[in-house]
Amino acid sequence: MGTFPFTHLHQVVVLMLSSRATLIEVARLAGTSKTSVSRFFGPERDRLSAALQARIDQAAKSLGYSPNQMARGLKGSGSRLLGMLVADIRNPFSVAIVHGVEQAARAQGYSLIVCNTDNDPELETRHLASLSSYRVEGLIVNAAGQPERALKAWAHNGIPLALIDRDVANLDAETIGLDNALAIDLALEHLMQRGYRAVLYVSEPPQLASARQERLQRFRQRVTSLGIQGETLTSLDDPQAASRLRGFVQRHRQAPCAVLCANGNATLAMVRHFQHQAISLGPVGLIGIDELEWCALVPPGITTLAQPTNAIGQAAVTSLLNQITRLTGSQAIEQPVQYRHAPTLIARGSTHRQGLQTNTTTQDNT
């Protein structure tokens, strides 16, 4: 997919390049009528001879022509557009998810409109209103707030919905994302195997993100059952975050301790604090949910739990297409949708205590 050409004017991205060639030019090059070209790009293609179809296809490719999907939608033939709301496009997880969704949509002949809400519920509401004008056939939502009323209106109008990573209360829509309980379990089990007995859990504020709530709740449950000394830090903007980390390390000098980060943003923040305070990675463990490109580059390497973002994106698109199939009554065979996806543990030096013999190879739990 390459680099996303995001525009800051309305923070809306249309991942579909409009063609300069026109339908009339294609018809002229193919030696046929405008009506025949229109049929070729619509549901009546089978009415054209194989030879004429080949000529039109060749002419369109030569000119770089693609049909105006919006116009087709207005004529009732389906826009072949899917919409997507993303809570924070700067988040590497969001970028990876958009890539997975776009690839899956393109493979099924759909184009994607992406709106970045910057974690602003009011902007999210405005984008939902704007998207309705594009006549998208389905909507994927990584919610910033709780747009229950607006999304219920979409569902009432027969627009299929799929949620990614975050639930929306009182909305009859499936959420597709990471198996959060399993991710926490794998992280804590890995830390215990490496000899760590105290864990500081670091997260962004969990109030408006159901995934953060699930991970925090599971952490609190598991440290109790495993007999681990657990502490929490749930704000990366806390001016006392650095001193909280320093105090945690000092309190547990006699019991090996580690930091478990709930997502990529938390991992980056903690790596910075480790570096600024000259805390050695390994003797003090560090593990983060979300695999980021730089995690392998920071010595001695950051242990992560990688989310299968392509599989999550594929599942979201499959969910929408299954719903479209049911709504249109077509005979296409529906594909099963996996709603909870397992992470992959990638063990690196940040959870390798000196003198402890361990296996540092990647463990695949998908």
C-alpha positions in Angstrom: 0.0 0.0 0.0 2.9 2.3 0.6 2.7 5.7 2.3 -0.8 6.9 3.2 -1.6 10.2 1.5 -3.4 11.7 4.5 -4.9 15.1 4.1 -5.2 17.4 7.1 -8.0 19.5 5.6 -10.8 17.1 6.7 -8.4 14.3 7.9 -10.0 12.1 5.4 -8.1 9.8 3.2 -9.5 8.3 0.0 -7.2 5.4 -0.9 -8.4 5.5 -4.5 -6.7 7.6 -7.2 -9.1 9.4 -9.5 -8.3 8.8 -13.2 -7.8 11.6 -15.7 -9.1 9.4 -18.6 -12.8 9.4 -19.3 -15.3 6.8 -20.2 -15.7 8.4 -23.7 -12.0 8.2 -24.3 -12.0 4.5 -23.5 -14.9 3.9 -25.8 -13.1 5.8 -28.6 -9.9 3.8 -28.2 -11.8 0.5 -28.0 -13.9 1.4 -31.1 -17.2 1.0 -29.3 -19.9 3.0 -27.7 -20.0 4.7 -24.3 -22.9 2.4 -23.3 -20.8 -0.7 -23.9 -18.0 0.6 -21.8 -20.4 1.5 -19.0 -21.8 -2.1 -19.2 -18.2 -3.5 -19.0 -17.6 -1.7 -15.7 -21.1 -2.6 -14.4 -23.2 -5.7 -13.6 -24.1 -6.2 -17.3 -20.6 -7.1 -18.5 -21.8 -10.6 -19.6 -24.0 -9.0 -22.3 -20.8 -8.0 -24.2 -18.9 -10.5 -26.4 -15.6 -11.8 -25.2 -13.8 -9.9 -27.9 -15.4 -6.6 -27.0 -14.6 -7.1 -23.4 -11.0 -7.7 -24.2 -10.8 -4.5 -26.3 -12.4 -2.4 -23.6 -10.2 -3.9 -20.9 -7.0 -3.2 -23.0 -8.2 0.4 -23.7 -8.9 1.1 -20.1 -5.5 -0.2 -19.0 -3.7 1.7 -21.7 -5.4 5.0 -20.6 -5.1 4.2 -16.8 -8.9 4.5 -16.6 -10.9 3.5 -13.5 -14.6 4.0 -13.1 -16.1 6.7 -10.9 -17.2 4.6 -7.9 -19.2 7.4 -6.4 -21.2 7.9 -9.6 -21.9 4.2 -9.8 -23.1 4.2 -6.2 -25.6 7.0 -7.0 -27.0 4.9 -9.9 -27.7 2.0 -7.5 -25.0 -0.4 -8.7 -23.0 -0.2 -5.4 -20.2 2.2 -4.6 -17.6 -0.6 -4.0 -16.4 1.7 -1.1 -15.8 0.7 2.5 -15.3 3.4 5.2 -13.0 3.2 8.2 -12.7 5.3 11.3 -9.3 5.2 13.1 -8.8 6.6 16.6 -5.2 7.7 16.1 -3.5 7.3 12.7 -0.1 8.2 14.3 -0.2 5.0 16.4 1.9 2.3 14.6 -0.9 -0.2 15.5 -3.4 1.9 13.6 -1.1 2.2 10.6 -0.6 -1.6 10.5 -4.4 -2.2 10.8 -5.3 0.2 8.0 -2.7 -1.6 5.8 -4.3 -4.9 6.6 -7.8 -3.6 5.9 -6.9 -1.9 2.7 -5.1 -5.0 1.3 -8.1 -7.2 2.2 -10.6 -4.7 0.7 -8.6 -4.3 -2.5 -8.4 -8.1 -3.0 -12.2 -8.1 -3.0 -12.6 -5.2 -5.4 -13.3 -2.5 -2.8 -11.6 0.8 -2.2 -11.2 2.3 1.2 -12.0 5.7 2.8 -10.1 6.3 6.0 -10.9 9.0 8.6 -8.5 9.9 11.4 -10.4 11.1 14.5 -7.3 12.0 16.6 -9.0 10.4 19.7 -11.6 13.2 19.6 -15.2 12.0 20.0 -16.6 15.2 18.5 -14.4 14.9 15.4 -15.5 11.2 15.2 -19.1 12.2 15.1 -18.4 14.7 12.3 -16.5 12.2 10.3 -19.4 9.7 10.6 -21.7 12.3 9.2 -19.3 13.0 6.3 -18.9 9.3 5.5 -22.6 8.9 4.9 -22.3 11.1 1.9 -19.9 8.7 0.3 -22.5 5.9 0.3 -20.0 3.4 1.7 -21.3 -0.2 1.7 -19.8 -1.0 5.1 -18.0 0.7 8.0 -15.1 -0.4 10.1 -14.6 1.5 13.4 -11.7 1.8 15.7 -13.6 4.0 18.2 -12.2 7.1 19.8 -15.3 7.6 22.1 -18.6 5.9 22.4 -20.5 6.9 19.2 -23.4 4.6 20.1 -26.2 6.8 18.8 -24.5 7.6 15.4 -23.5 4.0 14.8 -27.0 2.7 15.7 -28.3 5.1 13.0 -26.0 3.5 10.5 -27.1 0.0 11.5 -30.7 1.1 11.2 -30.1 2.2 7.7 -28.8 -1.2 6.8 -25.0 -0.4 6.7 -22.9 -3.3 8.0 -20.6 -2.5 10.9 -17.4 -4.1 12.3 -15.5 -2.8 15.3 -11.7 -3.2 15.7 -10.0 -3.4 19.1 -12.5 -1.3 21.0 -16.2 -2.0 21.9 -19.0 0.5 21.7 -21.5 0.0 24.5 -25.1 -1.1 23.7 -24.2 -1.6 20.0 -25.0 -4.9 18.3 -21.7 -5.3 16.4 -18.8 -7.7 16.8 -15.4 -6.5 17.9 -12.4 -7.9 16.2 -9.0 -7.7 17.8 -6.4 -9.2 20.0 -7.1 -11.8 22.6 -6.3 -9.5 25.4 -6.4 -12.0 28.2 -4.1 -14.4 26.4 -1.7 -11.5 25.7 -1.4 -10.7 29.4 -1.1 -14.4 30.3 1.7 -15.0 27.8 3.5 -11.9 29.0 3.4 -12.8 32.7 4.2 -16.4 32.1 7.3 -15.3 30.1 8.4 -13.0 32.8 8.0 -15.6 35.5 10.0 -18.1 33.4 12.8 -15.5 33.2 12.8 -15.2 36.9 11.0 -11.9 37.4 8.8 -11.7 40.5 7.5 -8.1 40.5 5.8 -6.4 37.6 4.9 -2.8 36.9 2.0 -2.6 34.4 2.1 0.6 32.3 -0.9 1.8 30.2 -2.5 4.8 28.7 -5.7 5.9 30.5 -8.1 2.9 30.1 -11.4 4.7 30.5 -12.5 5.1 26.9 -10.8 2.0 25.4 -12.2 -1.4 26.1 -9.0 -3.2 25.1 -7.0 -1.2 27.7 -9.7 -2.1 30.3 -9.6 -5.8 29.5 -5.8 -5.9 29.7 -5.6 -4.0 33.0 -8.3 -6.2 34.5 -6.6 -9.4 33.4 -3.3 -8.1 34.8 -4.8 -7.5 38.2 -6.4 -10.9 38.2 -3.3 -12.8 37.1 -0.7 -11.2 39.4 -2.8 -12.2 42.3 -3.2 -15.8 41.2 0.5 -16.2 40.2 1.8 -14.6 43.4 3.5 -11.8 41.6 4.0 -8.4 43.2 2.0 -6.1 40.8 1.8 -2.3 40.5 0.1 -0.1 37.9 0.8 3.2 36.1 -2.1 4.2 33.9 -1.1 7.6 32.5 1.9 8.2 30.3 1.5 11.9 30.8 1.8 11.6 34.6 4.7 14.0 35.5 5.6 11.5 38.3 6.0 8.6 35.8 9.8 8.7 35.9 9.9 8.8 39.7 7.3 6.0 39.8 9.5 3.8 37.7 12.6 4.7 39.7 10.8 3.9 43.0 9.5 0.6 41.7 13.0 -0.5 40.7 14.5 0.6 44.0 11.7 -1.2 46.0 12.4 -4.5 44.2 16.2 -4.6 44.2 16.1 -7.9 46.0 13.4 -9.4 43.9 13.9 -9.2 40.1 11.4 -6.8 38.6 10.1 -6.0 35.1 7.8 -3.6 33.3 4.9 -4.8 31.2 3.7 -2.2 28.6 0.1 -2.3 27.4 0.8 -1.0 23.9 3.4 0.5 21.6 3.1 4.0 23.0 3.7 2.8 26.5 6.7 0.8 25.4 8.3 3.8 23.7 7.7 6.0 26.8 9.2 3.4 29.1 12.3 2.9 26.9 12.9 6.6 27.1 12.6 6.5 30.9 15.0 3.5 31.1 17.5 5.4 29.0 17.2 8.7 30.9 17.6 7.1 34.2 20.4 4.7 33.1 18.3 1.6 34.1 19.8 -1.5 32.4 17.4 -3.5 30.3 17.5 -7.2 31.2 18.4 -6.9 34.9 15.2 -4.9 34.9 12.9 -6.6 32.4 10.8 -4.9 29.8 8.1 -6.4 27.6 5.5 -4.6 25.4 2.3 -5.5 23.6 2.7 -4.5 19.9 5.8 -5.2 17.8 7.4 -2.0 16.4 10.2 -1.8 13.9 12.6 -0.1 16.4 12.1 -2.8 19.1 14.8 -5.0 17.5 17.2 -2.1 17.1 17.3 -0.8 20.8 20.1 -2.8 22.5 19.7 -5.5 23.7 16.4 -5.7 21.8 12.9 -5.3 23.3 10.7 -8.3 23.9 7.3 -7.9 22.4 3.9 -9.5 21.8 3.2 -8.9 18.1 -0.4 -8.4 17.1 -1.4 -10.2 13.8 -2.6 -6.9 12.3 -3.1 -8.3 8.8 -5.3 -11.1 10.0 -7.3 -8.6 12.1 -7.8 -6.4 9.1 -8.8 -9.3 6.9 -11.3 -10.5 9.5 -12.9 -7.0 9.7 -13.3 -6.9 5.9 -14.6 -10.5 5.9 -17.2 -9.6 8.5 -18.5 -6.7 6.4 -18.6 -8.7 3.2 -20.5 -11.5 5.0 -23.0 -8.9 6.2 -23.3 -7.4 2.7 -23.9 -10.9 1.4 -26.8 -11.4 3.8 -28.3 -8.0 3.1 -28.2 -8.3 -0.7 -29.3 -12.0 -0.8 -26.4 -13.0 -3.1 -25.3 -16.6 -3.3 -21.7 -16.0 -2.2 -20.4 -18.4 0.4 -19.8 -16.7 3.7 -16.4 -17.1 5.3 -16.0 -17.6 9.1 -14.7 -14.6 11.1 -12.2 -15.0 13.9 -12.9 -12.3 16.5 -10.1 -12.9 19.0 -6.6 -13.3 17.6 -3.5 -14.7 19.5 -0.3 -12.6 19.7 3.2 -13.9 18.8 5.8 -13.7 21.6 9.1 -12.3 20.3 11.7 -12.8 23.0 14.7 -10.5 23.0 17.4 -9.3 25.4 15.2 -6.9 27.5 13.8 -10.0 29.3 17.1 -11.9 29.6 18.6 -11.8 33.0 22.3 -12.3 33.2 23.4 -15.8 34.3 19.9 -17.3 33.5 20.0 -19.9 30.8 16.9 -19.3 28.6 15.7 -19.9 25.0 15.7 -16.6 23.3 14.1 -17.7 20.0 10.8 -16.4 18.8 7.8 -18.3 20.2 4.8 -18.4 17.8 1.5 -18.6 19.6 -0.8 -17.9 16.7 
